[in-house]
Amino acid sequence: MPAADSPYHHGDLRRALLDAGLGLLKGGGPDAVTMREVARRAGVSHAAPYHHFADKAALIEAMAVLGFEKLTVALERAASTKGLDALEQFRRTGMAYARFALNHHELFRLMNRPEMRQDASIVEATRTAYAVIERAVVRCQEAGIIAPGPSEPYALTAWAAVHGGVILALDGLYTGTVMSARKTEALVHAITEVLGSGLMAR
């Protein structure tokens, strides 16, 4: 039986195991995530996780999918902010991406490990998150703010620019040290300003 203070008290063991895994990931990275420790944190037997995940790799993949689902929610919330024009909603989507990475940096790194792209569910979850960015671009095009034409090049440019800025900050590649959340947000804000206005002289 689960312990009285266990996170597993609502009947959703799979989610309790994922939450336990995310807690371990945040505290010590992927190496800290073990099936035994996940079970202990969820307050279930050592064998219980295997009813939902074949092994640690399957658990890690499910955590990455959950990460993209959380990212998608954050992007959608930013992209639908009321009272703003399409360009500002687009910019806020970029800021939401950066804040997610800052607030969940271990999960963000896990989600973007190259080997994760071998799992079809992660690829699909990535595309779902990317689709929010592309829809924001399309709304800007419909408003006459972004040039007409295929939306994909614009969406990919925005994604690459913001993602690159976040990695520069998290890895200390921009200033030589890991940047604070405030400075990282300032960097991404500047990037979204450039994306909104373009590089060419007017």
C-alpha positions as a printed NumPy array, in Angstrom:
array([[  0.   ,   0.   ,   0.   ],
       [  1.203,   3.559,  -0.668],
       [  2.555,   5.478,   2.279],
       [  0.226,   8.035,   3.825],
       [  2.34 ,  10.964,   2.606],
       [  2.939,   9.449,  -0.813],
       [  2.092,  11.452,  -3.973],
       [  0.201,   8.364,  -5.097],
       [ -3.173,   8.902,  -3.512],
       [ -5.467,   9.688,  -6.433],
       [ -5.417,   6.451,  -8.385],
       [ -3.121,   7.662, -11.174],
       [  0.026,   5.682, -10.481],
       [  1.573,   6.454, -13.855],
       [  1.431,  10.21 , -13.242],
       [  2.69 ,   9.762,  -9.669],
       [  5.696,   7.865, -11.021],
       [  6.351,  10.561, -13.608],
       [  6.127,  13.284, -10.977],
       [  8.56 ,  11.351,  -8.795],
       [ 10.914,  11.018, -11.758],
       [ 10.705,  14.743, -12.479],
       [ 11.569,  15.492,  -8.87 ],
       [ 14.643,  13.282,  -9.075],
       [ 15.623,  14.805, -12.408],
       [ 15.421,  18.319, -11.002],
       [ 17.573,  17.376,  -8.048],
       [ 20.294,  15.379,  -9.757],
       [ 19.819,  15.064, -13.5  ],
       [ 19.015,  11.872, -15.452],
       [ 21.504,   9.75 , -13.502],
       [ 19.498,  10.365, -10.322],
       [ 16.392,   8.805, -11.867],
       [ 16.159,   5.114, -10.999],
       [ 13.153,   2.824, -11.046],
       [ 13.74 ,   1.884,  -7.413],
       [ 13.915,   5.485,  -6.193],
       [ 10.912,   6.495,  -8.283],
       [  8.929,   3.678,  -6.668],
       [ 10.073,   4.703,  -3.212],
       [  9.063,   8.317,  -3.747],
       [  5.679,   7.252,  -5.104],
       [  5.192,   5.001,  -2.07 ],
       [  4.749,   1.784,  -4.028],
       [  6.618,  -1.496,  -4.372],
       [  9.817,  -1.702,  -6.393],
       [  8.005,  -3.753,  -9.01 ],
       [  5.059,  -1.37 ,  -9.455],
       [  6.713,   1.016, -11.962],
       [  7.252,  -1.836, -14.387],
       [  3.484,  -2.118, -14.88 ],
       [  3.672,   1.253, -16.663],
       [  7.253,   1.522, -17.934],
       [  9.319,  -1.331, -19.334],
       [ 12.549,   0.178, -18.   ],
       [ 14.251,   3.428, -17.072],
       [ 14.578,   4.44 , -20.737],
       [ 10.798,   4.203, -21.164],
       [ 10.272,   6.28 , -18.03 ],
       [ 12.737,   8.918, -19.257],
       [ 10.993,   9.083, -22.635],
       [  7.619,   9.548, -20.95 ],
       [  9.088,  12.345, -18.824],
       [ 10.318,  14.079, -21.979],
       [  6.868,  13.808, -23.57 ],
       [  5.325,  15.272, -20.425],
       [  7.85 ,  18.094, -20.624],
       [  6.778,  18.959, -24.158],
       [  3.146,  18.824, -23.094],
       [  3.886,  21.32 , -20.323],
       [  5.821,  23.5  , -22.767],
       [  2.921,  23.429, -25.229],
       [  0.518,  24.642, -22.544],
       [  2.861,  27.512, -21.678],
       [  3.254,  28.493, -25.331],
       [ -0.489,  28.336, -25.998],
       [ -1.208,  30.481, -22.964],
       [  1.258,  33.119, -24.136],
       [  0.092,  32.99 , -27.75 ],
       [ -3.531,  33.634, -26.752],
       [ -2.95 ,  36.499, -24.311],
       [ -5.966,  38.785, -24.589],
       [ -5.717,  42.456, -25.479],
       [ -2.465,  42.179, -27.438],
       [ -1.777,  42.369, -31.149],
       [ -0.514,  39.324, -33.029],
       [  3.128,  40.443, -32.952],
       [  3.167,  40.921, -29.185],
       [  1.514,  37.515, -28.731],
       [  4.225,  36.057, -30.964],
       [  6.95 ,  37.714, -28.883],
       [  5.387,  36.51 , -25.644],
       [  5.432,  32.999, -27.022],
       [  9.208,  33.303, -27.32 ],
       [  9.448,  34.597, -23.771],
       [  7.307,  31.693, -22.541],
       [  9.724,  29.276, -24.203],
       [ 12.653,  30.903, -22.414],
       [ 10.909,  30.934, -19.033],
       [ 10.038,  27.271, -19.345],
       [ 13.686,  26.459, -20.025],
       [ 14.823,  28.554, -17.061],
       [ 12.262,  27.131, -14.638],
       [ 12.721,  23.517, -15.742],
       [ 16.289,  23.51 , -17.03 ],
       [ 17.052,  19.84 , -16.277],
       [ 13.822,  18.752, -17.963],
       [ 14.481,  21.144, -20.856],
       [ 17.903,  19.604, -21.421],
       [ 16.439,  16.099, -21.248],
       [ 13.746,  16.961, -23.783],
       [ 16.362,  18.195, -26.238],
       [ 18.884,  15.368, -25.996],
       [ 19.472,  14.019, -29.545],
       [ 18.705,  10.434, -28.563],
       [ 15.207,  11.496, -27.535],
       [ 14.363,  11.999, -31.203],
       [ 14.413,   8.229, -31.703],
       [ 11.083,   7.956, -29.888],
       [  7.998,   8.618, -32.037],
       [  5.955,   9.983, -29.13 ],
       [  8.623,  12.585, -28.386],
       [  8.821,  13.602, -32.045],
       [  5.049,  14.069, -32.095],
       [  5.096,  16.043, -28.842],
       [  7.836,  18.274, -30.267],
       [  5.787,  18.943, -33.381],
       [  2.767,  19.853, -31.274],
       [  4.793,  22.46 , -29.391],
       [  6.33 ,  23.777, -32.624],
       [  2.845,  24.086, -34.153],
       [  1.971,  26.731, -31.56 ],
       [  4.891,  28.843, -32.774],
       [  3.893,  28.398, -36.402],
       [  0.28 ,  29.35 , -35.706],
       [  1.522,  32.529, -34.024],
       [  3.477,  33.316, -37.187],
       [  0.415,  32.718, -39.358],
       [ -1.648,  35.123, -37.248],
       [  1.049,  37.762, -37.763],
       [  0.972,  37.11 , -41.495],
       [ -2.808,  37.431, -41.544],
       [ -2.472,  40.758, -39.722],
       [  0.05 ,  41.963, -42.305],
       [  2.849,  42.149, -39.713],
       [  5.028,  39.337, -41.075],
       [  5.643,  38.983, -44.802],
       [  3.369,  36.571, -46.665],
       [  4.534,  33.196, -47.898],
       [  5.241,  29.826, -46.285],
       [  5.121,  30.182, -42.507],
       [  7.636,  27.425, -41.768],
       [ 10.85 ,  29.39 , -42.464],
       [  9.713,  32.192, -40.142],
       [  8.634,  29.788, -37.4  ],
       [ 11.872,  27.804, -37.625],
       [ 13.932,  31.007, -37.511],
       [ 12.078,  32.151, -34.396],
       [ 12.42 ,  28.776, -32.715],
       [ 16.118,  28.511, -33.561],
       [ 16.875,  32.057, -32.387],
       [ 15.108,  31.764, -29.038],
       [ 16.332,  28.219, -28.387],
       [ 19.875,  29.245, -29.255],
       [ 19.702,  32.243, -26.954],
       [ 18.492,  30.077, -24.086],
       [ 21.307,  27.547, -24.605],
       [ 23.89 ,  30.344, -24.745],
       [ 22.612,  31.567, -21.396],
       [ 22.234,  28.193, -19.679],
       [ 25.661,  26.989, -20.782],
       [ 27.444,  30.252, -20.046],
       [ 28.54 ,  30.578, -23.662],
       [ 27.44 ,  34.183, -24.032],
       [ 29.14 ,  35.805, -21.034],
       [ 31.479,  33.063, -19.825],
       [ 29.244,  32.264, -16.857],
       [ 25.732,  30.917, -16.485],
       [ 23.417,  33.897, -16.814],
       [ 20.807,  34.785, -14.218],
       [ 17.124,  34.406, -15.035],
       [ 16.777,  38.194, -15.305],
       [ 19.657,  38.533, -17.758],
       [ 18.49 ,  35.542, -19.762],
       [ 15.017,  37.001, -20.105],
       [ 16.572,  40.304, -21.193],
       [ 18.59 ,  38.458, -23.848],
       [ 15.557,  36.599, -25.171],
       [ 13.524,  39.82 , -25.097],
       [ 16.173,  41.432, -27.297],
       [ 16.065,  38.446, -29.649],
       [ 12.303,  38.658, -29.973],
       [ 12.616,  42.4  , -30.668],
       [ 14.958,  41.646, -33.561],
       [ 12.663,  38.911, -34.813],
       [  9.782,  41.366, -34.761],
       [ 11.527,  44.239, -36.514],
       [ 13.977,  42.393, -38.759],
       [ 17.598,  43.198, -39.534],
       [ 17.267,  45.305, -42.663],
       [ 17.427,  49.096, -42.444],
       [ 14.097,  50.71 , -43.171]])
